[in-house]
Amino acid sequence: MKNKALIVQNLYFDYMEVLSSKKTVKPSFLNLNGLFGAVFENKKKEIFKNLSFSVNIGETICIAGPSGHGKSAFLKIVAGIVKPQRGDFYYFGEYLPLERFSALEVAERQVGLVFQNGALISNLRVRDNIALPLRYHGRYSESEVKEKVNMAMDLMRVRGEADHFPHTLSVGVKKRVAIARAWAMDPKLLLLDEPTSGLDNYNRNNLLPLIDNMRQLFNTTIVIVTHDLLLAEELNSDLVFLQNQKFTAPKSFNEWLNSEESVPRELFRNIRTVF
């Protein structure tokens, strides 16, 4: 367990989804559902059932799979934003019981999450967006905040946009600012949700070395949810697929490329024509 950044065991998570049946009922003032010709009911939907996952310190691992199977939900659970019904969590060898499970407790273990859309604050300039979590936690003097913000902007090459507001930024720059904000908090484990989505080839190819620099320079552990399977090849990382509420064993890009398993075979279909 000493070399593990994260261990998740026996994870169970479900939520109640609202469904409409095709059954119609007679309209009445006391039955508004009937006015729409449908009956609505809550139904429990299982997302994860006895799921396990682990990643080594300083390792990058990519998570892929069909849409709607819970990949982003998994990152939010690991970040403490969503609380599961059951599960054992170990961050850098330290057990975090569910009764203490929260975003703040997880952040105290130096875990950072970058949302797919960046989640930048629209009325704050780039430098203030990056400084926001530093000021919120109140651990640093203003001079220390400034130093950390400048280092983060330099790492992600957004110093030139320091005084810009988010609406003036390209998608690629917004992604880098969001990662800079997470990195400013010195994460030992960084969770990235679809970091290359919406990027053209130029911005994508500029972003990947910056992500890999974090691993090489700071030994940051990085977990990436992605539909961009080539990331695993370009970042020299293992790849796991989420299917049937569980993760597959991790394999290299080339191993999956030649796999006959159903999910990777389908997702790699277009890539096989290139390789």
C-alpha positions in Angstrom: 0.0 0.0 0.0 3.0 2.3 0.4 3.4 3.0 -3.3 -0.4 3.5 -3.9 -1.8 7.0 -4.3 -5.4 5.7 -4.3 -7.1 2.5 -3.5 -10.9 2.2 -3.8 -12.5 -1.1 -2.8 -16.1 -2.4 -2.7 -17.6 0.8 -4.1 -21.3 0.8 -4.4 -23.2 3.8 -5.7 -26.8 4.3 -7.0 -29.2 7.2 -7.4 -32.9 7.6 -7.9 -33.8 8.5 -11.5 -37.2 9.8 -12.5 -38.9 7.8 -15.2 -42.2 8.3 -17.0 -44.2 5.2 -17.9 -46.4 4.9 -21.0 -49.4 4.2 -18.9 -52.0 7.0 -19.2 -54.4 8.0 -16.5 -57.6 10.0 -16.4 -56.9 13.7 -15.9 -58.0 15.3 -12.7 -57.2 18.2 -10.5 -55.7 15.9 -8.0 -53.5 14.0 -10.4 -51.4 16.4 -12.4 -49.4 13.5 -13.9 -52.6 12.6 -15.8 -52.6 16.0 -17.6 -49.4 14.9 -19.3 -50.6 11.4 -20.1 -47.9 9.7 -18.0 -47.1 8.4 -14.6 -43.8 9.3 -13.1 -42.0 7.1 -10.7 -38.6 6.9 -9.0 -36.4 4.0 -9.8 -33.1 3.1 -8.2 -30.3 3.0 -10.8 -27.1 1.2 -9.8 -23.9 2.9 -11.2 -21.2 0.9 -9.4 -21.4 -2.4 -7.7 -18.4 -3.8 -5.8 -16.1 -1.7 -7.9 -12.4 -1.6 -7.1 -9.6 0.7 -8.5 -6.0 1.6 -7.6 -3.3 3.8 -9.0 0.4 4.0 -8.0 2.1 7.1 -6.9 3.5 9.1 -9.8 1.5 7.0 -12.3 -0.9 8.3 -15.0 -3.9 6.1 -15.8 -6.7 6.7 -18.3 -10.3 5.6 -17.8 -12.4 5.1 -20.9 -15.7 3.4 -21.9 -19.1 4.2 -23.4 -20.9 7.4 -22.4 -23.3 7.3 -19.5 -21.6 4.5 -17.5 -20.4 6.6 -14.6 -16.8 7.6 -15.5 -17.2 11.3 -14.5 -19.3 10.2 -11.5 -16.3 8.1 -10.3 -14.0 11.1 -10.4 -16.6 13.1 -8.4 -16.8 10.3 -5.8 -13.0 10.1 -5.5 -12.9 13.9 -5.1 -15.4 13.7 -2.3 -18.1 15.7 -4.1 -20.5 12.8 -4.3 -20.8 10.4 -1.4 -21.4 6.7 -2.2 -23.5 4.3 -0.2 -20.6 2.0 0.4 -16.9 1.8 -0.2 -13.4 1.8 1.3 -11.1 4.7 0.3 -7.3 4.9 0.9 -5.5 8.1 -0.1 -1.7 7.6 0.0 -2.2 4.8 2.5 -4.5 6.7 4.8 -8.0 5.3 5.3 -10.9 7.8 5.0 -14.1 6.4 6.5 -17.4 7.3 4.9 -18.7 9.1 8.0 -15.9 11.7 7.4 -16.1 11.6 3.6 -16.4 15.1 2.0 -14.8 17.3 -0.6 -12.9 19.2 2.2 -11.6 16.0 3.8 -10.4 14.7 0.4 -8.8 18.1 -0.5 -6.9 17.9 2.7 -5.2 14.8 1.3 -4.0 16.9 -1.7 -6.5 15.7 -4.2 -7.5 18.0 -7.0 -10.3 17.7 -9.6 -10.6 19.5 -12.9 -14.1 19.5 -14.4 -14.7 18.9 -18.1 -16.0 22.5 -18.6 -13.3 24.0 -16.4 -15.8 25.5 -13.9 -14.1 28.9 -14.0 -15.8 31.8 -12.1 -17.0 34.2 -14.8 -16.6 37.5 -12.9 -13.0 36.7 -11.8 -9.9 37.3 -13.8 -7.6 34.3 -14.6 -5.2 35.1 -11.8 -8.0 35.4 -9.3 -9.7 32.2 -10.5 -6.4 30.4 -9.8 -6.0 32.1 -6.4 -9.5 31.3 -5.3 -8.9 27.9 -3.6 -5.7 29.2 -2.0 -7.5 32.1 -0.5 -10.5 30.0 0.5 -8.3 27.6 2.6 -6.5 30.5 4.2 -3.2 28.8 4.6 -1.0 31.2 2.7 -0.1 34.9 3.0 -1.0 37.1 0.0 2.6 37.0 -1.2 2.6 33.2 -1.1 -0.7 33.2 -3.0 0.8 35.4 -5.7 3.9 33.2 -6.0 1.9 30.0 -6.3 -0.4 31.6 -8.8 2.5 32.8 -10.9 4.1 29.4 -10.8 0.9 27.7 -11.9 0.3 30.1 -14.7 3.9 29.5 -15.9 3.5 25.8 -15.7 0.4 25.9 -17.9 1.6 28.8 -20.0 -1.3 31.2 -19.3 0.7 34.0 -17.7 -0.2 36.2 -20.7 -3.9 35.8 -19.9 -3.6 36.6 -16.2 -5.8 39.7 -16.3 -8.4 38.3 -18.7 -11.9 37.1 -17.8 -13.0 33.6 -18.8 -15.4 34.7 -21.5 -12.5 36.1 -23.5 -10.5 32.9 -23.5 -10.4 30.1 -26.0 -11.5 26.6 -25.0 -7.8 25.5 -24.9 -6.8 28.3 -22.6 -9.8 27.7 -20.3 -8.6 24.1 -19.9 -5.1 25.2 -19.0 -6.4 27.8 -16.5 -8.6 25.2 -14.8 -5.6 22.8 -14.5 -3.4 25.6 -13.2 -6.0 26.4 -10.5 -5.9 22.7 -9.4 -2.1 22.5 -9.6 -1.7 25.7 -7.4 -3.0 23.6 -4.5 0.0 21.2 -4.8 -2.1 18.1 -5.6 -0.4 14.8 -5.2 -3.4 13.2 -7.0 -4.9 15.1 -9.9 -8.3 14.0 -11.5 -8.9 15.3 -15.0 -12.3 14.9 -16.6 -12.1 14.9 -20.5 -9.2 17.4 -20.6 -8.9 17.3 -24.5 -12.7 17.5 -25.3 -13.5 20.4 -27.5 -9.9 21.0 -28.4 -8.5 21.2 -31.9 -5.3 19.3 -32.7 -3.0 22.4 -32.1 -4.4 23.0 -28.5 -4.6 19.3 -27.8 -1.0 18.7 -28.7 0.1 21.7 -26.7 -1.8 20.5 -23.6 -0.5 17.0 -23.4 3.2 17.8 -22.7 2.1 20.2 -19.9 0.1 17.5 -18.3 2.9 15.0 -18.6 5.3 17.6 -17.1 3.4 17.5 -13.9 4.0 13.8 -13.5 7.7 14.0 -14.5 8.6 17.2 -12.5 6.4 16.8 -9.4 5.6 13.0 -9.3 2.0 13.9 -9.5 -0.4 11.0 -9.8 -2.9 11.6 -12.6 -6.2 9.9 -13.3 -7.8 10.9 -16.6 -11.4 10.2 -17.8 -11.4 10.4 -21.6 -13.0 9.4 -24.9 -9.6 10.2 -26.5 -8.0 6.8 -26.4 -4.8 8.0 -28.0 -4.1 9.9 -24.8 -3.0 6.5 -23.2 -0.5 6.0 -26.1 0.8 9.6 -26.0 1.2 9.8 -22.2 2.6 6.2 -22.0 -0.1 5.3 -19.5 -2.2 2.3 -18.8 -5.9 2.3 -19.8 -8.9 0.8 -18.0 -12.4 0.5 -19.3 -15.5 0.9 -17.2 -18.1 -1.7 -18.2 -20.7 -3.7 -16.3 -20.3 -1.4 -13.3 -16.7 -2.4 -12.8 -13.2 -1.6 -14.2 -11.2 -3.9 -16.4 -7.7 -4.7 -15.5 -5.3 -2.0 -16.7 -3.5 -2.7 -19.9 -1.3 -0.6 -22.3 -2.7 1.1 -25.4 -1.2 -1.6 -27.7 -2.6 -4.4 -25.6 -6.1 -3.0 -25.9 -5.6 -2.2 -29.6 -5.2 -5.9 -30.2 -7.8 -7.1 -27.7 -10.8 -9.1 -28.7 -12.9 -7.9 -25.8 -16.2 -6.4 -26.9 -16.0 -2.8 -25.4 -12.4 -2.0 -26.5 -12.9 -3.6 -29.8 -15.9 -1.3 -30.5 -14.2 1.8 -29.2 -10.9 1.1 -31.0 -12.6 0.4 -34.3 -11.6 3.7 -36.0 -8.2 3.8 -34.4 -7.4 0.3 -35.9 -7.6 1.7 -39.4 -4.8 4.1 -38.6 -2.5 1.7 -36.7 
